[in-house]
């Protein structure tokens, strides 16, 4: 670095360097799709995942207690929490699976089969099953 450049920097006459990744304000927030909502900010992480059932009931579980996520196209996504196992069945779940792995999904919504008018390429959650497990004894 030249002496002139160092002198300008020292006296705050140079513009501060921009971060390597500039995030526009409109890039942040929750993107809401019919089947799920996800955080748009590149560094954003959700603290909990809410399960919205078609009955209107909701339950949220903390991401810190999620220790395993499995995806089988024929069965769906299985989320293993410390004391809960949650199964998401439906179609086109691959992208949702990846976002859950990265803790970007804030909520998932069970679809009402009678009102399911989504395109064939859209993510649709046809059922959400929540089963409480006893903690494993050592």
C-alpha angles and dihedrals in degrees: 000000000000122000090244092052091048091049092051091048092047092054093045094245093129122079111254113257115263117241114262091249116039113198116203115221091242090058091068130077135055121315107210120209125173093259102035148356122231137186113253098196111103093228097034119119126184119232095206139022116221121209113207113197124203088242089067094252118129135193129181127202127192120252091222088069094051106101104162137026122189128188125197114166092217094049105027132226120333116199116197113202123176094267103006137063114201123191122198113195124186142086136301092017099148096096091045089052091055093048092050089052088057093046092241098125115094100180142000124208127212110226124234103233091212091058098037104127096148120136120259090256096051123101109252126181107206096180141010117200120191117192122179115222130200112244112259113257120229 
